[in-house]
Amino acid sequence: MLSIVGRSAGHLCDGINRRDMLRLGVLGVGGLSLPRLLAAEAAAGVGSSRKAVIMIYMCGAPSHQDMYDLKMEAPAEIRGEFRPISTNVPGIQICEHLPRLARIMDKLIPLRSVVGSPNGAHDSFICYTGRTTLNQPPGGWPSMGSAVSKVRGPARRGVPPFVGLSPKAGHPPYGSPGLPGFLGVGHSAFRPTGPGKEDMQLHVPTARLDDRRGLLTSLDTLRRDIDAAGALDGLDELTSQAISVLTSSELAEALDLSREPEHVRERYGKGDPKNYGDGAPRNLEHFLMARRLVEAGCRVVTLNFGRWDFHSNNFDGLKSTHLPLFDQGLSALIEDLHERGMADDVSVVAWGEFGRTPRINKDAGRDHWPQVGGGLLAGGGMRAGQVIGATDKTGAAVADRPVHFAEVLATLYRNLGIDANRTTLRDLAGRPQYLVAEHPPLPEVL
């Protein structure tokens, strides 16, 4: 479906699904010159690198002490009901409800001491940027996917560098794929939520599309309205990428899971495509879609999984609705990457925005705990089969090696061949901003 309208129906503000279903509503905006449009792709620095990142945002923050950091010596009101099981790496144990991940621990890096969440508020922002929302530059901090889009551009024509598999959610941050911030809409995520395939089919003759390109030339004399918030910045890039997507089959084919052998699809499973409460779906097909997208040339793919905010019935919720599906989807993805020879090129991280309280509340739940959380890393050529960090006997505080969100982001950038502590992007005031400030990559994984 190719819609050509005067302006996007959205407000071009943070959180709007500007590219949702890839309906293009920007070709009629004044001031987009054809030469600039055709130059955008070349200027983006198209390369052939296979390096990529898949980030799984676990909406609402999972309890680290019920997954990778069980405290069996703690009192019952802290310990909870889950038991640890051994993994295929001697000395590392994880939750009994993650048996598939336990069998591939030699390919994983559990993080048991993630810090940096400012206040325990539900927001995916820190996972995508490594920063808090405080004291942002004009336009706001861009997510990793947007920064990589700007720094590296597309790896392959017709495949956007940044794709977000994140349908809308009742709590908007749970549905965010990562925002473009001061980089502008041209570096926001493509969001092919749902099947989306038909909306990426070109339903007009290419001659008519050429007419639309000609329209841009006729609008060269018009000046673009200046948006004080920088909301229209990057529309040239957006238009260029959109036309590239519509005139290529690469992205549509990557999203077509019917091209996968049945045994591969069964290995990943289906999960549940419906949103869980005000959170995200537990859609296991998104794990397979993420692998297909990076294989097709996407540099960063984000997907949002579940709703882990169990203030009540924490253990029933985890073992019956979340852990088994997460265990199947993530283990299938990591094994698949290894079997296909992609594990050294593709980094995977799965985490939430903070941890959960050590003490179980009266409703059998765990509340917000920004002091420390956890996560998992895999792939990217990193040294796996090790645990990084430790908490005290109750899981309340870091006992050894705090790991900041920004350190993990710096590591992921490094795996892409980008030095996050030296590479800068200019904000809307023209000031250079580092991708990650003051946090080097994790030395333990290099």
C-alpha positions as CSV (number, residue, x, y, z in Angstrom):
1,M,0.0,0.0,0.0
2,L,1.5,3.3,-1.0
3,S,-0.3,6.3,0.4
4,I,0.7,9.7,-0.8
5,V,-0.7,12.5,1.3
6,G,0.3,16.0,2.3
7,R,1.5,15.3,5.7
8,S,1.9,12.3,7.9
9,A,-1.2,11.5,9.9
10,G,0.9,11.3,13.0
11,H,2.2,14.2,15.0
12,L,5.8,13.3,14.4
13,C,6.5,13.3,18.1
14,D,8.1,10.6,20.3
15,G,6.1,7.5,20.4
16,I,4.1,7.9,17.2
17,N,4.4,4.9,14.8
18,R,5.6,7.0,11.9
19,R,6.5,3.9,9.9
20,D,4.0,1.5,11.3
21,M,3.0,-0.9,8.5
22,L,5.3,1.1,6.2
23,R,2.5,3.4,5.0
24,L,4.4,6.3,3.4
25,G,2.9,9.7,4.0
26,V,5.9,11.9,3.3
27,L,6.3,12.2,-0.5
28,G,4.2,15.3,-0.7
29,V,6.1,17.4,1.9
30,G,7.5,20.5,0.3
31,G,11.3,21.0,0.0
32,L,12.4,17.4,-0.7
33,S,14.7,17.6,-3.7
34,L,15.2,14.7,-6.0
35,P,19.0,15.1,-6.0
36,R,19.1,15.1,-2.2
37,L,16.7,12.1,-2.2
38,L,18.9,10.1,-4.6
39,A,22.1,11.1,-2.7
40,A,20.8,10.0,0.7
41,E,21.5,6.4,0.2
42,A,25.0,7.0,-1.1
43,A,25.8,9.5,1.7
44,A,24.6,6.9,4.3
45,G,27.8,4.8,3.7
46,V,26.2,1.6,2.6
47,G,28.4,-1.3,3.4
48,S,28.4,-5.1,3.5
49,S,29.1,-5.7,7.1
50,R,27.1,-8.6,8.7
51,K,27.5,-7.2,12.2
52,A,24.2,-6.8,13.9
53,V,22.5,-6.5,17.3
54,I,19.2,-8.1,18.5
55,M,17.8,-6.5,21.6
56,I,15.0,-8.1,23.6
57,Y,13.3,-5.7,25.9
58,M,11.5,-7.5,28.7
59,C,8.8,-5.0,29.4
60,G,8.2,-4.2,33.1
61,A,11.4,-5.6,34.5
62,P,11.9,-9.3,35.3
63,S,13.0,-10.4,38.7
64,H,16.7,-11.2,38.5
65,Q,16.7,-13.3,41.6
66,D,14.0,-15.6,40.1
67,M,15.9,-16.2,36.8
68,Y,19.8,-16.0,36.9
69,D,20.6,-15.1,40.5
70,L,18.6,-17.4,42.9
71,K,19.4,-16.9,46.6
72,M,18.9,-20.3,48.2
73,E,20.5,-19.4,51.5
74,A,18.1,-16.5,52.0
75,P,14.9,-16.7,54.1
76,A,11.8,-18.0,52.4
77,E,10.3,-14.5,52.2
78,I,13.2,-13.5,50.0
79,R,14.2,-16.9,48.4
80,G,10.8,-17.6,46.8
81,E,9.6,-21.0,45.5
82,F,11.9,-21.5,42.5
83,R,14.9,-23.8,42.6
84,P,18.2,-23.7,40.7
85,I,19.3,-26.2,38.2
86,S,22.8,-26.9,36.9
87,T,23.8,-25.7,33.4
88,N,26.3,-27.1,30.9
89,V,28.9,-24.8,32.5
90,P,30.1,-26.2,35.9
91,G,29.4,-23.8,38.7
92,I,26.7,-21.8,36.9
93,Q,23.1,-22.4,37.9
94,I,19.9,-20.7,36.8
95,C,16.1,-21.1,37.4
96,E,14.5,-24.5,37.0
97,H,12.0,-23.0,34.5
98,L,14.8,-22.1,32.0
99,P,16.0,-25.6,31.1
100,R,16.7,-24.9,27.4
101,L,18.9,-21.9,28.3
102,A,20.7,-24.0,31.0
103,R,21.7,-26.5,28.2
104,I,23.4,-23.7,26.2
105,M,25.0,-21.7,29.1
106,D,28.4,-22.1,27.3
107,K,26.9,-19.7,24.7
108,L,25.5,-17.2,27.3
109,I,26.7,-14.5,29.7
110,P,24.4,-13.9,32.6
111,L,24.7,-10.4,34.1
112,R,23.8,-10.4,37.8
113,S,24.6,-6.8,38.7
114,V,23.1,-4.4,36.2
115,V,22.8,-0.8,37.6
116,G,22.0,2.6,36.3
117,S,18.2,2.7,36.5
118,P,17.5,6.2,38.0
119,N,14.2,5.8,39.9
120,G,12.4,2.5,39.2
121,A,9.9,4.1,36.7
122,H,8.7,1.9,33.9
123,D,10.6,3.1,30.8
124,S,12.5,1.3,28.1
125,F,14.6,4.3,27.5
126,I,17.6,3.2,29.5
127,C,17.7,-0.2,27.8
128,Y,17.9,1.5,24.3
129,T,20.2,4.4,25.2
130,G,22.2,3.5,28.3
131,R,21.1,6.9,29.6
132,T,18.4,8.3,31.8
133,T,15.8,10.8,30.6
134,L,17.3,13.6,32.8
135,N,19.2,16.5,31.3
136,Q,18.8,15.4,27.7
137,P,20.1,17.6,24.9
138,P,17.5,19.3,22.6
139,G,15.6,16.6,20.8
140,G,16.5,13.9,23.3
141,W,19.0,11.1,23.3
142,P,18.7,8.7,20.3
143,S,18.4,5.0,20.8
144,M,21.1,2.6,19.7
145,G,19.2,1.6,16.6
146,S,18.8,5.2,15.5
147,A,22.5,6.0,16.2
148,V,23.7,3.0,14.2
149,S,21.3,4.0,11.4
150,K,23.0,7.4,11.3
151,V,26.6,6.2,11.7
152,R,26.5,3.2,9.4
153,G,23.4,3.6,7.2
154,P,21.8,0.6,5.4
155,A,23.9,-2.5,4.8
156,R,21.8,-3.5,1.9
157,R,19.5,-1.7,-0.5
158,G,15.8,-2.2,0.4
159,V,16.6,-3.3,4.0
160,P,16.3,-0.6,6.7
161,P,19.2,-0.6,9.2
162,F,16.9,-0.4,12.2
163,V,13.7,-2.4,12.6
164,G,11.5,-2.5,15.7
165,L,9.2,-5.5,16.2
166,S,7.1,-3.8,18.8
167,P,3.4,-3.3,18.4
168,K,1.6,-0.6,20.4
169,A,1.1,-1.2,24.1
170,G,-1.2,0.1,26.7
171,H,1.8,1.6,28.5
172,P,3.5,3.5,25.6
173,P,7.1,2.8,26.7
174,Y,6.4,-0.9,26.6
175,G,5.6,-0.5,22.9
176,S,8.7,1.6,22.0
177,P,11.3,0.1,19.7
178,G,13.7,2.9,20.7
179,L,13.3,6.5,19.7
180,P,15.4,8.6,17.2
181,G,15.8,11.6,19.6
182,F,17.8,14.5,18.1
183,L,18.6,12.4,14.9
184,G,15.1,12.9,13.7
185,V,12.4,10.8,12.1
186,G,14.7,9.6,9.3
187,H,16.5,7.4,11.7
188,S,13.5,6.0,13.6
189,A,12.7,2.3,13.4
190,F,10.7,0.6,10.7
191,R,7.9,-1.1,12.5
192,P,6.3,-3.9,10.5
193,T,3.9,-4.9,13.3
194,G,1.6,-7.8,12.4
195,P,2.0,-9.6,9.1
196,G,2.7,-6.3,7.3
197,K,3.7,-8.0,4.1
198,E,0.9,-6.6,2.0
199,D,1.8,-3.1,3.0
200,M,5.3,-3.6,1.6
201,Q,4.1,-4.6,-1.8
202,L,4.2,-1.9,-4.4
203,H,0.6,-1.7,-5.7
204,V,1.3,1.0,-8.2
205,P,3.3,0.7,-11.5
206,T,6.9,1.9,-11.2
207,A,6.1,4.5,-13.8
208,R,3.7,6.1,-11.4
209,L,6.3,6.0,-8.7
210,D,8.7,7.8,-11.0
211,D,6.0,10.4,-11.3
212,R,6.0,10.9,-7.6
213,R,9.8,11.3,-7.7
214,G,9.3,13.9,-10.4
215,L,6.9,15.6,-8.1
216,L,9.7,16.1,-5.6
217,T,11.7,18.0,-8.3
218,S,8.8,20.3,-8.9
219,L,8.7,21.1,-5.2
220,D,12.3,22.1,-5.0
221,T,11.4,25.8,-4.8
222,L,9.3,25.3,-1.7
223,R,10.9,25.7,1.7
224,R,10.3,23.1,4.3
225,D,8.5,24.4,7.5
226,I,11.0,24.7,10.3
227,D,9.9,22.6,13.3
228,A,11.3,24.0,16.5
229,A,11.5,20.5,18.0
230,G,13.4,19.2,14.9
231,A,10.5,16.7,14.2
232,L,10.9,17.1,10.4
233,D,14.6,16.6,10.4
234,G,15.6,13.5,8.4
235,L,12.6,13.3,6.1
236,D,14.9,13.1,3.1
237,E,16.4,9.9,4.6
238,L,13.0,8.5,5.5
239,T,11.8,9.1,1.9
240,S,14.8,7.6,0.4
241,Q,14.7,4.5,2.5
242,A,10.9,4.2,2.0
243,I,11.2,4.2,-1.8
244,S,14.1,1.7,-1.5
245,V,12.0,-0.6,0.6
246,L,9.0,-0.4,-1.7
247,T,11.0,-1.1,-4.9
248,S,12.8,-4.1,-3.3
249,S,11.6,-7.5,-2.1
250,E,14.3,-8.0,0.5
251,L,12.5,-6.8,3.5
252,A,9.2,-8.4,2.6
253,E,10.9,-11.7,2.1
254,A,12.7,-11.4,5.4
255,L,9.4,-11.0,7.2
256,D,7.8,-14.0,5.4
257,L,8.3,-16.8,7.9
258,S,6.7,-19.3,5.4
259,R,10.1,-19.4,3.7
260,E,11.5,-21.2,6.7
261,P,11.5,-25.0,7.0
262,E,8.8,-26.3,9.2
263,H,11.2,-27.8,11.7
264,V,12.8,-24.4,12.2
265,R,9.5,-22.8,12.8
266,E,8.5,-25.5,15.3
267,R,11.7,-25.0,17.1
268,Y,11.0,-21.4,17.8
269,G,7.3,-22.0,18.4
270,K,4.5,-19.4,18.0
271,G,3.9,-18.1,21.5
272,D,1.1,-15.6,21.8
273,P,0.7,-12.7,19.4
274,K,-1.7,-10.8,21.7
275,N,-0.4,-8.1,24.1
276,Y,-0.1,-9.3,27.7
277,G,-2.0,-6.8,29.7
278,D,-0.6,-3.3,28.9
279,G,2.7,-4.9,27.9
280,A,3.9,-6.6,24.7
281,P,3.1,-9.9,23.1
282,R,4.9,-13.1,24.0
283,N,5.3,-13.7,20.3
284,L,8.0,-16.4,19.6
285,E,7.8,-15.8,15.9
286,H,9.4,-12.4,16.5
287,F,12.6,-14.2,17.6
288,L,12.7,-16.0,14.3
289,M,11.8,-12.8,12.4
290,A,14.7,-11.0,14.1
291,R,17.1,-13.6,12.9
292,R,15.8,-13.4,9.4
293,L,16.0,-9.6,9.5
294,V,19.7,-9.5,10.6
295,E,20.4,-12.2,8.0
296,A,18.8,-9.9,5.4
297,G,21.0,-7.0,6.4
298,C,19.3,-5.2,9.3
299,R,21.9,-3.8,11.7
300,V,19.7,-3.4,14.8
301,V,16.5,-5.2,15.5
302,T,14.5,-4.7,18.7
303,L,11.7,-6.8,20.0
304,N,9.5,-6.4,23.0
305,F,8.5,-9.4,25.0
306,G,5.7,-9.9,27.6
307,R,5.0,-7.9,30.7
308,W,7.2,-8.9,33.7
309,D,5.8,-6.4,36.2
310,F,4.5,-9.0,38.7
311,H,3.5,-7.0,41.8
312,S,1.3,-10.0,42.7
313,N,1.4,-13.7,41.9
314,N,5.0,-13.4,40.7
315,F,5.8,-17.1,40.7
316,D,2.6,-18.2,39.1
317,G,2.9,-15.5,36.5
318,L,6.5,-16.4,35.7
319,K,6.2,-20.1,35.5
320,S,2.9,-20.3,33.7
321,T,3.0,-17.4,31.2
322,H,6.5,-16.1,30.7
323,L,9.5,-18.2,31.5
324,P,8.7,-21.3,29.4
325,L,8.1,-19.1,26.3
326,F,11.1,-16.9,26.9
327,D,13.2,-20.0,27.4
328,Q,12.1,-21.5,24.1
329,G,12.3,-18.4,22.0
330,L,15.7,-17.1,23.2
331,S,17.4,-20.5,23.2
332,A,16.1,-21.2,19.7
333,L,17.5,-17.9,18.5
334,I,20.9,-18.4,20.0
335,E,21.3,-22.0,18.8
336,D,20.1,-20.9,15.3
337,L,22.7,-18.2,15.1
338,H,25.4,-20.6,16.0
339,E,24.3,-23.3,13.6
340,R,24.1,-20.7,10.8
341,G,27.6,-19.3,11.5
342,M,26.2,-16.0,12.6
343,A,27.0,-16.0,16.3
344,D,30.3,-14.1,16.0
345,D,28.6,-11.3,14.0
346,V,25.2,-11.0,15.8
347,S,25.1,-9.8,19.4
348,V,22.0,-10.6,21.5
349,V,20.9,-8.9,24.7
350,A,17.8,-9.6,26.8
351,W,17.0,-7.4,29.8
352,G,14.5,-5.1,31.5
353,E,14.7,-1.6,33.0
354,F,15.4,-2.5,36.6
355,G,15.3,-5.4,39.1
356,R,12.7,-6.5,41.7
357,T,12.5,-6.3,45.5
358,P,14.3,-9.0,47.4
359,R,11.4,-9.4,49.8
360,I,8.2,-10.9,48.5
361,N,5.2,-8.7,49.3
362,K,1.9,-9.8,50.8
363,D,0.4,-10.5,47.4
364,A,3.2,-13.0,46.5
365,G,4.8,-10.4,44.2
366,R,8.0,-8.4,43.9
367,D,8.0,-4.6,43.5
368,H,10.3,-2.2,41.8
369,W,14.0,-2.3,42.7
370,P,16.2,0.1,40.8
371,Q,19.3,-0.7,42.9
372,V,20.2,-3.7,40.8
373,G,18.9,-6.0,38.1
374,G,20.1,-8.6,35.6
375,G,20.2,-9.6,32.0
376,L,21.7,-12.0,29.4
377,L,24.2,-11.5,26.6
378,A,25.2,-13.8,23.8
379,G,26.9,-13.9,20.4
380,G,28.9,-11.0,19.0
381,G,32.2,-12.9,19.3
382,M,32.0,-12.3,23.1
383,R,33.6,-14.7,25.6
384,A,30.6,-16.7,26.8
385,G,30.1,-19.3,29.5
386,Q,30.8,-16.9,32.3
387,V,28.8,-14.8,34.8
388,I,29.5,-11.2,35.3
389,G,28.8,-9.5,38.6
390,A,27.3,-10.6,41.8
391,T,24.8,-9.4,44.4
392,D,24.7,-9.8,48.2
393,K,23.0,-12.7,50.0
394,T,19.5,-11.3,49.4
395,G,20.0,-9.9,45.9
396,A,19.5,-6.4,47.2
397,A,22.8,-4.8,46.4
398,V,25.8,-5.3,44.2
399,A,28.5,-7.3,46.0
400,D,30.9,-7.5,43.1
401,R,31.4,-5.7,39.7
402,P,28.5,-3.4,39.0
403,V,27.6,-3.4,35.3
404,H,26.1,-0.2,34.0
405,F,23.6,-0.2,31.2
406,A,25.9,2.0,29.3
407,E,28.8,-0.5,29.5
408,V,26.6,-3.0,27.8
409,L,25.6,-0.6,25.1
410,A,29.3,0.3,24.6
411,T,30.0,-3.4,24.2
412,L,27.3,-3.8,21.6
413,Y,28.6,-0.8,19.7
414,R,32.1,-2.3,19.9
415,N,30.8,-5.6,18.5
416,L,29.5,-3.6,15.5
417,G,32.9,-2.0,15.0
418,I,31.9,1.4,16.4
419,D,33.9,3.1,19.2
420,A,31.1,4.5,21.3
421,N,33.4,6.6,23.4
422,R,34.9,8.4,20.5
423,T,32.2,8.5,17.9
424,T,30.0,11.6,18.2
425,L,26.7,12.8,16.7
426,R,25.6,16.4,16.6
427,D,22.5,17.3,18.5
428,L,20.0,20.0,17.4
429,A,22.1,22.7,18.9
430,G,25.1,21.6,16.9
431,R,27.0,20.2,19.8
432,P,28.8,16.8,19.4
433,Q,27.5,14.1,21.7
434,Y,29.1,10.8,22.3
435,L,27.2,7.6,21.7
436,V,28.0,6.4,25.2
437,A,29.7,8.7,27.7
438,E,32.2,7.6,30.3
439,H,31.6,3.9,30.1
440,P,33.9,1.6,28.2
441,P,33.0,-1.9,26.8
442,L,32.9,-4.8,29.2
443,P,36.6,-6.0,29.4
444,E,35.4,-9.5,30.6
445,V,33.9,-10.4,27.2
446,L,36.6,-9.2,24.9
